């Protein structure tokens, strides 16, 4: 179930930029903050025109206290509003489907599908609102320049997102997110989730295709014969 939490976080951040993400008002900002907000505005302009997305992803999870990171990879499909299909291909096959508030996690090796509600699994309304495109980026996060001199692809600044509210279990586990975007297209290139526990989860996205006309059927999961359906309990983050 810890992997499911990584996926929910990734879904939230992947779909945050499918939500309206208005740039903040400019006042007496320093140069770094202005530059970061300009990136956010360009990301907004790109994703406001995006109805669906598909991409390959590579995920690296570094757990505090463990020397060796956990690597995994697969494909992700997203469609407005609130539909997600997340497929792990390596190191083992797992499929996760989100349809608004409904979540299904299928593990072929175990011949089992876990079904539940996103509100149960996230212990917070905020992730659901983000998936449905009902939230604004600046309402959920403080937008900041990323400390240090490191820049992303094409010399663009890295954007740091810090949750504004800490009144839910899901949000309390997350310290900040660092977002890197592609130059020219301003699609997301990578997301780094820093948890308060010290765990760090990195997602790299490649081969992204937008507005390919993904069909709703791609996001509908049919339980295969012989597969057990298990109702998910109310979950707490790891």
N, C-alpha and C positions, 0 to 999 in steps of 0.2 A: 504493500500500500504506500510505502514511501515513494516509489516510482510514480504512482498516481498523483501524489502531491507535486512532484516536479513537473508533471505534465499540466496540471491545473495552473501552476505558476506560469508555465510557458504559454499556455493558451491565453491567460489573462494579458500577458505582455504582448503577444502576437496580435491580439485583438484590440488592445488599448489603442493602437495606432489606426485601427479601423473605425474607432470612435472619433467624434469631433474633438480635436485637440487644439483648442484656440491658443494662440500665443498670448503671453501676458502683456499688459500695458507697459510701454517703455517710459521710464522717467530718468532719474539720475543713476543709470546702471553703469557698471564698469564695462570695459571692452569685452571681457570674457563672458559675462552674463548676456550681453547683447548678442554675441556670436552664437551662444547656445540657443537662445530663443529664436534666432533666425533659422537655425537648423530645425527646430521644432515646427516653425511655421511652414517650412518646405516639406517636412514629413507630412504635416496635415494636408497640404495641398495635394500631395501625391495620393494619400490614402482616402481622401474624400471622393476620389474618382475610382476607387477600387471596390468592386462588388465581391470578388472572390480571389483567393490566392492558393498557390500550391508551391511547395519547395522541398528540397532535401535538407535534412538537418543532421548535425553531429552534436552530441551532448556529452559533456564531461562533468562528472560530479566529484568534487573533492570534499571528503568528510573529515571534519576536525578530528585529529588524533590518528588518522590513517595515512600512511605514506603514499599508497598507490591509488590513483584516481580511478573511478569507474567510467568506462567509455561505452557509449551506445550510439546508434544511428538509425535513421529511417526517413519517412516522408510525412509531411503534414499538409492537410487540406483545410481551408477556412472559407466559409461563405457567410455573408451578411444575410440576416442578423442571427447571430448566436449559434451557428453550426460549425462543428469541428470534427475532423477525423485525424487521429494521430496514430501513426503506425511505426512501431519499433520493428526493425528487421534484424539488428544485431545488438547484443549477443544472443537474444532470443526473441521470438515473435510475440508481440502483444499489440492489441488494437484497442484504441479508446475512442468512443464516439460521444460527442456532446450535442444535444439538440435542446437549446434554451436551458431548461432546468433539469433535463433528463441526461443521465450519464450511464454508459455501458462500457465495461472493461472486459475484454475477451482475451483469455490466455489459452490458445489451442493445446499447449502441452499439458495443461491441467484439465482440459475438457470442461471448462467452467467459464461462465460469464457473470460478472458482478454488476448488479443494477442498483441505481440509487438516484438521489437528487443532488444537484450541484450545491444547493443551499445546505444540505446535510454535510456534504464532504468539505465544503469550504468554510463552514461555520460562520459565514458572513454573507451579507447581501451584495457587497461591493463587487466580488468577482463575477456574479451573475449579471449585474448591471453593466459591467465592462464587456462581457461576452455579447450582451444584447445591444451594445452600442448606445446605452442610455447614460453613460457616465462621461464626464469631461476629464481629460488628462490632468489639467491643472487643478481640478477639484479633488483628485485622489492623491496627487503627488506634488511635492515641491520640486521645481525644475532648477537644477544647479549645474555650473561647470564642474567637470571632474577634476579633482586635485592632481597635480603633477604635470609634467610637460608632454606626456604621451598623447599622441593624437591618433585618430582612426584613419581609415582608408581615404586617400586623396587629401590628407591633411585636415580633414574635418574634425571639429572638437567632439570628444565623447560627452554624452549627456548623462547626468546622474539624476535619478528619480528617487525621492524619499517619500514613503507613505506619510500622509498628513495625520491620519487617524490611527490610533493604537488600541481601539476598544473592541477588537475581535481577535480570536486566537490566530486566524490566518494571517492577519496583518502583523501581529506581534512577533511572528517568526522571521519577518523580512526586515532587514535594515535598509538596504538600498538596491537599486538596479542600475547598471551601467549599460547604456544603449549606444551602439555604433551603427551608423547608416552608410549606405552605398553612395559614393559620389555620383553626381549627375542624376541618378534615378531617385535617390532619397528613400529607397526601400530599406528595411532593417537588414543589417549584415550580421550583427551578433547581439546577444543579450547576456549579461552576467548578473546573476542573482546572488547577492551577499546576504546570508542569513545571520541573525543575531548570534546563533550558536557557533559561528565560524565556518559553517559549511558554505561552499561556493559552487554554484551550478552554472555552467556556460553552455549556451546554445549558439551554434554557427549555422547560418542559413545560406544555401547555394541553389543555383538553378531555379530561381524564383520565376514563376509565371503568373501574371495577373489577368483577370477578366477573361478567363478561358471558357466561361460559360459552364461551370461545374454543375452537374445535375443533382437534384435533391436526393436521388437514389444512392448516390455515392456516400451519403451520410446516414443512410438507413441500414441498421444492422438486423439481419435475420438470424435467429439462433439456429445453428446447425443441428442435425439429428444427433442424439446421444450426448449433447452438451447440457450440463447442469446449470440452472439459473439460481443464483444466490443473491438474496436481498442484502444490500450494504447496510451496516449499522451506521449510526451517527459517528462520523470520524473526527479525530483530532489530529492536528499536524504533528509530524514526528519531532 
